[in-house]
Amino acid sequence: MTKTIENMKACFMGLGYIGLPTAIIAAMNGIDVTGVDINPAVVDKTNAGELHIIEPGLGEMLKKVIADGSLHATTTPEVSDAYFIVVPTPFKGNHEPDISFVEAATRAVVPFLKEGDLFVIESTSPVGTTEKMAELIFRLRPELAGKIYIAYCPERVLPGNVIYELVHNDRVIGGVDEASTDKAKAFYSRFVKGELHATNARTAEMCKLTENSSRDVQIAFANELSFICDHAGINVWELIRLANKHPRVNILQPGCGVGGHCIAVDPYFITSAYPAEAKLIADARRINNYKADWCAEKIINAILRFEIEHNRKPVVALMGIAFKPDIDDLRESPAKYIISKVMVGGNNSRILVVEPNVKEHQVFKLTPYEEAYREADIVAFLTAHTPFRSLEWDDSKVILDFCGIFKR
Ligand SMILES: NC(=O)c1ccc[n+]([C@@H]2O[C@H](COP(=O)([O-])OP(=O)(O)OC[C@H]3O[C@@H](n4cnc5c(N)ncnc54)[C@H](O)[C@@H]3O)[C@@H](O)[C@H]2O)c1
């Protein structure tokens, strides 16, 4: 009997920010899902119907699919009809991509593969990874050559809006051959309402890297303008607002750098593989990294100047640790880097660290934002969290507005 989607089994390798929601949505759509994670705590929590990630609305859905048995979690794969690799792809110290998690997860499913199965990589991956995993599979299981379907399908959801975007975003699907693309499209069409765009595996891999590199380059342009405007005595916020009145110009806002585990990471997957060609992408990475050093230096200089002018050490408020507004995600955050630099170079000034979206931090003692703003002589805005916008400009303070809270 040919399997219909209704009676098919799918195995998701990796139950993190992307794998868990995707596994839940698949289970909600009539697929019998095994969720696999090497972290037993993640497996136990998931089986108890408790989310180990923060994602609005997902908790109730998890409870439902656990209760009706359409999703169960385990630490080892089980025989299925489709396998999805959704594990981390960080970079190593030298900015080379680390695909060891993808390889480990692939090796784990290889013994379970059988004729007619679908194998999909969703993890953000360097170009050629899907072909490499196909080679690995056929080296270990030569009898499956030409008998299974292998594809790449990147994820482009925004954490916080994952339930909506998993269903409504368009997706790019690239198989190692046309039959694989078609098979993967048939799977995703079960729950994706956005368009499914067919291509080959290498283009699909590059597409994901291109999307995040494009954002990085655009942010670098805004950050570069902030350096120029600082030098030229021009308000960069006003400049960008006015330039964007042009019907075909849309400049993004500068900030204190670029963080997170996507935009600050994925461009390196291109630059490390194509160093001779990827000049603009590499420059954008450098500019966005340099922006954090530039901000730290501005704060440290303001501290030293204050001390000379007032004959005492200032109180300094550093506002925001998260890598973007209104989230609690501190991964690869430039604000965190700036705070560490100021703590070292700030001449023993009293530093008040603020992050309204986090209750406590392992390293930094946190201060409520109103209290920090009230007490500080120098205030540096590092993340444009919405609550900061309720504060009023105070002429008696030195305010370093790196992310446009007051746009002054
Ligand atoms: N989080 C995002 O916003 C986002 C968006 C688009 C793409 N991505 C990409 O999706 C992939 C997954 O990201 P994430 O944010 O879900 O990561 P995550 O760190 O939240 O979760 C990954 C999970 O995989 C598990 N894992 C590691 N090795 C495993 C293995 N061999 N077998 C089974 N489980 C294993 C980990 O224990 C962890 O729970 C990455 O490549 C990332 O770049 C993430």
The ligand as an SDF file (V2000), in Angstrom:
LIG
                    3D

 44 48  0  0  0  0  0  0  0  0999 V2000
   15.6390   29.7920   15.7870 N   0  0  0  0  0  0  0  0  0  0  0  0
   15.4110   30.4580   14.6660 C   0  0  0  0  0  0  0  0  0  0  0  0
   14.8500   31.5520   14.6570 O   0  0  0  0  0  0  0  0  0  0  0  0
   15.8180   29.8740   13.3260 C   0  0  0  0  0  0  0  0  0  0  0  0
   15.2390   30.4060   12.1780 C   0  0  0  0  0  0  0  0  0  0  0  0
   15.5790   29.8540   10.9520 C   0  0  0  0  0  0  0  0  0  0  0  0
   16.4900   28.8010   10.8970 C   0  0  0  0  0  0  0  0  0  0  0  0
   17.0480   28.3160   12.0410 N   0  0  0  0  0  0  0  0  0  0  0  0
   17.9800   27.1900   11.9200 C   0  0  0  0  0  0  0  0  0  0  0  0
   17.3150   26.0130   12.3590 O   0  0  0  0  0  0  0  0  0  0  0  0
   18.2740   25.1060   12.9500 C   0  0  0  0  0  0  0  0  0  0  0  0
   17.8090   24.7560   14.3500 C   0  0  0  0  0  0  0  0  0  0  0  0
   17.7730   25.9460   15.1120 O   0  0  0  0  0  0  0  0  0  0  0  0
   17.0330   26.0500   16.5070 P   0  0  0  0  0  0  0  0  0  0  0  0
   16.9360   27.5020   16.8330 O   0  0  0  0  0  0  0  0  0  0  0  0
   15.8000   25.2110   16.5060 O   0  0  0  0  0  0  0  0  0  0  0  0
   18.1310   25.3570   17.4430 O   0  0  0  0  0  0  0  0  0  0  0  0
   17.9750   24.9690   18.9850 P   0  0  0  0  0  0  0  0  0  0  0  0
   19.3300   25.0550   19.5630 O   0  0  0  0  0  0  0  0  0  0  0  0
   16.8390   25.7240   19.5980 O   0  0  0  0  0  0  0  0  0  0  0  0
   17.5090   23.4340   18.9390 O   0  0  0  0  0  0  0  0  0  0  0  0
   18.2450   22.3990   18.4000 C   0  0  0  0  0  0  0  0  0  0  0  0
   17.9400   21.1170   19.1530 C   0  0  0  0  0  0  0  0  0  0  0  0
   18.6210   20.0470   18.4950 O   0  0  0  0  0  0  0  0  0  0  0  0
   19.0600   19.1330   19.4910 C   0  0  0  0  0  0  0  0  0  0  0  0
   20.0880   18.2860   18.9140 N   0  0  0  0  0  0  0  0  0  0  0  0
   21.4030   18.5430   18.7100 C   0  0  0  0  0  0  0  0  0  0  0  0
   22.0010   17.4930   18.1100 N   0  0  0  0  0  0  0  0  0  0  0  0
   21.0540   16.5460   17.9140 C   0  0  0  0  0  0  0  0  0  0  0  0
   21.0460   15.2670   17.3360 C   0  0  0  0  0  0  0  0  0  0  0  0
   22.1560   14.7380   16.8170 N   0  0  0  0  0  0  0  0  0  0  0  0
   19.8910   14.5720   17.3180 N   0  0  0  0  0  0  0  0  0  0  0  0
   18.7630   15.0980   17.8410 C   0  0  0  0  0  0  0  0  0  0  0  0
   18.6930   16.3240   18.4040 N   0  0  0  0  0  0  0  0  0  0  0  0
   19.8340   17.0380   18.4340 C   0  0  0  0  0  0  0  0  0  0  0  0
   19.5120   20.0260   20.6260 C   0  0  0  0  0  0  0  0  0  0  0  0
   19.5550   19.3180   21.8560 O   0  0  0  0  0  0  0  0  0  0  0  0
   18.4280   21.1140   20.6080 C   0  0  0  0  0  0  0  0  0  0  0  0
   17.3460   20.8330   21.4750 O   0  0  0  0  0  0  0  0  0  0  0  0
   19.6100   25.8380   12.9140 C   0  0  0  0  0  0  0  0  0  0  0  0
   20.3210   25.4540   11.7740 O   0  0  0  0  0  0  0  0  0  0  0  0
   19.2080   27.2970   12.8040 C   0  0  0  0  0  0  0  0  0  0  0  0
   20.2120   28.0650   12.1930 O   0  0  0  0  0  0  0  0  0  0  0  0
   16.7130   28.8120   13.2560 C   0  0  0  0  0  0  0  0  0  0  0  0
  1  2  1  0
  2  3  2  0
  2  4  1  0
  4  5  1  0
  4 44  2  0
  5  6  2  0
  6  7  1  0
  7  8  2  0
  8  9  1  0
  8 44  1  0
  9 10  1  0
  9 42  1  0
 10 11  1  0
 11 12  1  0
 11 40  1  0
 12 13  1  0
 13 14  1  0
 14 15  2  0
 14 16  1  0
 14 17  1  0
 17 18  1  0
 18 19  2  0
 18 20  1  0
 18 21  1  0
 21 22  1  0
 22 23  1  0
 23 24  1  0
 23 38  1  0
 24 25  1  0
 25 26  1  0
 25 36  1  0
 26 27  1  0
 26 35  1  0
 27 28  2  0
 28 29  1  0
 29 30  1  0
 29 35  2  0
 30 31  1  0
 30 32  2  0
 32 33  1  0
 33 34  2  0
 34 35  1  0
 36 37  1  0
 36 38  1  0
 38 39  1  0
 40 41  1  0
 40 42  1  0
 42 43  1  0
M  CHG  2   8   1  16  -1
M  END
$$$$
